[in-house]
Amino acid sequence: MLTSFYSANPVCSASRAALMTGCYPRRVLEKKTVLFPRDNVGLHPEETTIADVLKTKGYATACVGKWHLGHHPEFLPTAQGFDSYFGIPYSNDMSHPAGAKRPAYGKWDLHWSKPDKSTDWKTPLIENEKILEHPVDQRTITRRYTDRAISFIESNKQNPFFLYLAHSMPHVPLYLPDELYNPDPKRAYISVIEHIDAEVGRRLDPRLVTHETGNSGIRGQSVAIAESDPVLDRRALRSDRAHDRQERQIEADDSIFRVVDDPGDLIGRQPRIDGVQHASTAANPVVQLEMSIAVPGQSRYPLAAAYTQ
């Protein structure tokens, strides 16, 4: 039963720690909110993740994309309940090894004008516990995530499966396949989002992931949840006023949305809660907007929830 959602933190590692465990980040990730290549800590393997729980129910589990809960083998997805992992272990602006020279940070229009320089970031691509490619060509990474996700679905479509896919983009730096590249920097985010959207469509295309299980196929037996990325206002990051930065962080953390695609009405078959039917169809997905309040130095608390169909 899906009754409510909210992000427990507006930044990389802490938000993922909450998503994986259902706990406040400080309970499971010490005091770190963003892990870096120099860090030797991560999500402790003894924590119970959603993948751990689903494996006990017979689910095949896979993590594809950005992990950012520790890049050492003892912290990677394969130590956290996932059968396999394919992705960049932290943000795509981070380099391996720690301290490796990387391009000038913040010059995003400049980096967009040099699409063939994506490997200058020296970012690794990992498969399970080993570096598969270093540096990874970031122009192809969104599409390769989709390819790996579809391969996992096809391999497990006769059985229950759980796929956690976290795209590295639109975190900066931004890159696209050569045939989709538009040199106008004002089109950078638009083009990257359009590419991600098209790749999501590939994963949900019934022609690619349907098999004979009655009349509904795999789409009728699956729930797909798309979640937004909480993004800080970069103007606040450049502010000299700590209070202004805190206000902007709260503002960024307040407006997080999820879109639920449930063509088989799996959620809708569950009992109603407080008279609200948490269900959707492919043509009419449930859009859930959660509002919450952040208290400096304290945990976050839900403030309100709105559901529209």
C-alpha positions as CSV (number, residue, x, y, z in Angstrom):
1,M,0.0,0.0,0.0
2,L,1.4,3.3,-1.1
3,T,0.0,6.0,1.2
4,S,2.6,8.9,1.3
5,F,6.0,9.9,0.1
6,Y,8.5,12.6,1.0
7,S,12.2,13.1,0.7
8,A,14.1,13.0,3.9
9,N,16.8,15.2,2.6
10,P,17.4,17.4,-0.5
11,V,20.9,16.1,-1.4
12,C,22.5,13.0,-2.8
13,S,23.6,10.4,-0.2
14,A,21.2,11.3,2.6
15,S,18.1,11.2,0.4
16,R,19.2,7.8,-0.9
17,A,19.9,6.4,2.5
18,A,16.3,7.3,3.5
19,L,14.9,5.9,0.3
20,M,16.7,2.6,0.7
21,T,16.0,2.1,4.4
22,G,12.9,4.1,5.3
23,C,15.0,5.7,8.1
24,Y,16.0,9.3,8.8
25,P,19.5,9.6,7.1
26,R,21.3,10.5,10.4
27,R,20.3,7.2,11.8
28,V,22.0,5.2,9.1
29,L,24.6,7.5,7.5
30,E,26.3,9.1,10.4
31,K,26.6,12.9,9.8
32,K,27.4,12.8,6.1
33,T,24.9,14.2,3.6
34,V,27.1,13.8,0.5
35,L,29.8,11.1,0.2
36,F,32.9,11.8,-1.8
37,P,35.6,9.6,-3.3
38,R,37.9,10.3,-0.4
39,D,35.3,9.0,2.1
40,N,35.7,5.5,3.6
41,V,32.2,5.3,5.0
42,G,28.8,4.4,3.6
43,L,25.5,2.7,4.3
44,H,26.3,-0.1,6.7
45,P,25.6,-3.5,5.2
46,E,23.7,-4.6,8.3
47,E,21.0,-2.0,7.6
48,T,17.9,-3.4,6.1
49,T,17.1,-2.0,2.7
50,I,14.1,-2.4,0.5
51,A,16.1,-4.8,-1.6
52,D,16.8,-7.0,1.5
53,V,13.1,-7.2,2.3
54,L,12.0,-8.0,-1.3
55,K,14.7,-10.7,-1.6
56,T,13.1,-12.5,1.3
57,K,9.9,-12.6,-0.8
58,G,11.6,-14.2,-3.8
59,Y,12.3,-11.1,-5.8
60,A,15.2,-10.7,-8.2
61,T,16.8,-7.3,-7.4
62,A,19.0,-5.0,-9.5
63,C,20.4,-1.5,-9.0
64,V,21.3,0.5,-12.1
65,G,22.7,4.0,-12.1
66,K,23.9,6.4,-9.4
67,W,24.3,4.7,-6.0
68,H,26.1,7.3,-3.8
69,L,25.9,5.3,-0.5
70,G,29.6,4.3,-0.4
71,H,31.8,3.2,-3.3
72,H,33.9,0.6,-1.5
73,P,32.9,-3.0,-2.0
74,E,31.4,-3.4,1.5
75,F,29.0,-0.5,0.8
76,L,28.0,-1.2,-2.8
77,P,24.5,-2.4,-3.8
78,T,25.6,-6.1,-4.0
79,A,26.3,-5.8,-0.2
80,Q,22.9,-4.2,0.4
81,G,20.4,-6.7,-1.0
82,F,20.9,-6.3,-4.7
83,D,21.8,-9.2,-6.9
84,S,23.6,-7.0,-9.4
85,Y,24.8,-3.4,-9.9
86,F,25.7,-1.4,-13.0
87,G,26.4,2.3,-12.7
88,I,28.4,5.3,-11.5
89,P,29.0,4.8,-7.7
90,Y,28.6,8.6,-6.9
91,S,27.8,11.8,-8.7
92,N,29.0,12.1,-12.2
93,D,31.1,15.2,-11.4
94,M,33.3,13.1,-9.1
95,S,36.6,11.4,-10.1
96,H,38.5,8.3,-9.3
97,P,40.9,8.0,-7.6
98,A,40.2,10.6,-4.8
99,G,42.1,13.7,-5.6
100,A,42.3,13.1,-9.3
101,K,42.4,16.3,-11.4
102,R,39.1,17.1,-13.0
103,P,37.8,20.0,-15.1
104,A,36.9,23.4,-13.6
105,Y,33.8,23.1,-11.5
106,G,30.9,25.4,-12.3
107,K,31.9,26.1,-15.9
108,W,28.8,24.2,-17.1
109,D,28.2,26.1,-20.4
110,L,31.9,25.6,-21.3
111,H,31.7,21.8,-20.6
112,W,28.5,21.6,-22.6
113,S,30.4,23.1,-25.6
114,K,32.9,20.2,-25.4
115,P,30.8,17.0,-25.5
116,D,33.8,14.9,-26.5
117,K,35.5,15.7,-23.2
118,S,33.2,13.8,-20.9
119,T,35.9,11.4,-20.0
120,D,38.0,14.3,-18.5
121,W,36.0,13.9,-15.3
122,K,37.7,10.5,-14.7
123,T,34.4,9.0,-13.4
124,P,34.3,5.2,-13.1
125,L,31.6,2.8,-14.3
126,I,31.2,-0.2,-11.9
127,E,29.6,-3.6,-12.5
128,N,28.9,-5.4,-9.3
129,E,32.1,-4.7,-7.3
130,K,34.6,-4.1,-10.1
131,I,35.4,-1.0,-12.2
132,L,34.2,-1.9,-15.7
133,E,35.2,1.3,-17.5
134,H,37.4,4.2,-16.4
135,P,36.7,6.9,-17.3
136,V,33.2,6.3,-18.5
137,D,31.9,8.1,-21.6
138,Q,29.1,10.1,-20.1
139,R,27.5,10.8,-23.5
140,T,26.2,7.2,-23.6
141,I,25.5,6.5,-19.9
142,T,21.8,7.3,-19.8
143,R,21.1,5.0,-22.8
144,R,23.4,2.3,-21.3
145,Y,21.5,2.4,-18.1
146,T,18.3,1.7,-20.0
147,D,19.9,-1.1,-21.9
148,R,21.0,-2.8,-18.7
149,A,17.6,-2.2,-17.1
150,I,15.7,-3.8,-20.1
151,S,18.1,-6.7,-20.0
152,F,17.4,-7.3,-16.3
153,I,13.6,-7.1,-16.9
154,E,13.8,-9.5,-19.8
155,S,15.8,-12.0,-17.8
156,N,13.4,-11.9,-14.9
157,K,10.0,-11.3,-16.4
158,Q,8.7,-14.8,-15.4
159,N,9.4,-14.0,-11.7
160,P,8.9,-11.2,-9.3
161,F,11.6,-8.5,-9.7
162,F,12.6,-5.2,-8.2
163,L,14.6,-2.7,-10.4
164,Y,16.0,0.4,-8.8
165,L,17.2,2.8,-11.5
166,A,18.7,6.1,-10.5
167,H,19.9,8.2,-13.5
168,S,23.1,10.1,-13.0
169,M,21.7,13.0,-15.0
170,P,20.5,15.7,-14.9
171,H,23.2,16.2,-12.3
172,V,25.9,18.3,-13.8
173,P,28.0,17.9,-16.0
174,L,25.4,17.3,-18.7
175,Y,26.1,15.1,-21.7
176,L,24.0,13.5,-24.5
177,P,24.6,11.0,-27.3
178,D,26.2,12.7,-30.3
179,E,23.1,12.4,-32.5
180,L,21.0,14.3,-29.9
181,Y,23.4,17.0,-29.0
182,N,22.3,20.7,-29.3
183,P,25.2,23.2,-28.9
184,D,22.9,25.8,-27.4
185,P,23.6,25.8,-23.7
186,K,20.1,27.1,-23.0
187,R,18.9,23.8,-24.4
188,A,21.2,21.6,-22.3
189,Y,18.8,20.7,-19.4
190,I,15.8,20.5,-21.8
191,S,17.7,18.1,-24.1
192,V,18.9,15.9,-21.3
193,I,15.5,15.7,-19.7
194,E,13.9,14.8,-23.1
195,H,16.5,12.0,-23.5
196,I,15.8,10.6,-20.1
197,D,12.1,10.8,-20.8
198,A,12.6,8.8,-24.0
199,E,14.7,6.2,-22.2
200,V,12.0,5.8,-19.6
201,G,9.6,5.2,-22.4
202,R,11.8,2.4,-23.7
203,R,11.6,0.6,-20.4
204,L,7.8,0.9,-20.2
205,D,7.2,0.0,-23.8
206,P,4.9,-3.1,-23.7
207,R,6.5,-4.5,-26.9
208,L,9.8,-4.8,-25.1
209,V,8.7,-6.1,-21.7
210,T,5.4,-7.9,-22.2
211,H,5.1,-11.7,-21.9
212,E,2.2,-14.1,-21.8
213,T,0.7,-14.0,-18.3
214,G,-3.0,-13.9,-18.9
215,N,-4.2,-10.8,-20.8
216,S,-2.3,-8.1,-19.0
217,G,1.4,-9.0,-19.5
218,I,4.2,-7.7,-17.4
219,R,2.9,-4.1,-17.4
220,G,-0.3,-5.3,-15.8
221,Q,1.6,-6.9,-13.0
222,S,4.1,-4.1,-12.3
223,V,4.1,-0.7,-10.6
224,A,6.5,1.9,-11.9
225,I,7.3,4.9,-9.7
226,A,9.0,8.0,-11.0
227,E,10.5,10.3,-8.5
228,S,11.8,13.8,-8.9
229,D,15.2,14.9,-7.9
230,P,15.2,17.6,-5.1
231,V,17.5,20.4,-6.4
232,L,18.9,23.3,-4.5
233,D,18.6,26.8,-5.9
234,R,22.2,27.5,-7.0
235,R,21.7,31.2,-6.4
236,A,21.5,30.3,-2.7
237,L,24.7,28.3,-2.9
238,R,26.4,31.4,-3.9
239,S,24.9,33.5,-1.1
240,D,27.0,34.7,1.8
241,R,24.1,34.5,4.1
242,A,23.7,31.1,5.8
243,H,20.1,31.8,6.7
244,D,19.3,32.4,3.0
245,R,20.9,29.1,2.1
246,Q,18.9,27.3,4.8
247,E,15.6,28.9,3.5
248,R,16.4,27.9,0.0
249,Q,17.2,24.3,1.1
250,I,13.9,24.1,2.9
251,E,12.2,25.5,-0.2
252,A,13.9,22.9,-2.5
253,D,13.0,20.1,-0.1
254,D,9.4,21.0,0.2
255,S,8.2,20.4,-3.4
256,I,8.9,16.8,-4.3
257,F,6.6,14.8,-6.6
258,R,6.1,11.2,-7.6
259,V,4.2,9.8,-10.5
260,V,2.9,6.3,-10.2
261,D,2.1,4.2,-13.2
262,D,-0.1,1.3,-12.3
263,P,-1.9,0.0,-15.4
264,G,-2.9,-3.2,-13.6
265,D,-4.5,-1.2,-10.7
266,L,-2.4,-3.2,-8.2
267,I,-2.4,-0.4,-5.7
268,G,-6.1,0.3,-6.4
269,R,-7.0,-3.2,-5.3
270,Q,-5.9,-2.4,-1.8
271,P,-8.3,-1.0,0.8
272,R,-9.1,2.7,0.8
273,I,-7.5,4.8,3.6
274,D,-9.5,7.7,5.0
275,G,-11.7,7.6,1.9
276,V,-8.8,8.3,-0.5
277,Q,-8.2,5.8,-3.3
278,H,-4.4,5.6,-4.0
279,A,-4.7,4.2,-7.4
280,S,-3.9,5.1,-11.0
281,T,-4.2,3.9,-14.6
282,A,-1.8,4.3,-17.4
283,A,-3.9,7.1,-18.8
284,N,-4.6,8.7,-15.4
285,P,-1.6,8.3,-13.1
286,V,-1.7,9.4,-9.5
287,V,0.4,12.5,-8.9
288,Q,1.4,12.9,-5.3
289,L,2.8,16.2,-3.9
290,E,4.2,16.1,-0.4
291,M,4.9,19.1,1.7
292,S,7.2,18.9,4.7
293,I,9.1,21.2,7.1
294,A,12.8,21.1,7.8
295,V,14.0,22.3,11.2
296,P,17.7,23.3,11.2
297,G,19.8,20.7,13.0
298,Q,16.8,18.4,13.4
299,S,15.0,15.7,11.4
300,R,12.3,16.6,8.9
301,Y,8.6,16.1,9.5
302,P,5.7,15.7,7.1
303,L,3.5,18.7,6.9
304,A,0.8,17.9,4.4
305,A,0.0,15.6,1.5
306,A,-2.2,16.2,-1.5
307,Y,-3.3,13.6,-4.0
308,T,-4.9,14.4,-7.4
309,Q,-6.3,12.1,-10.1
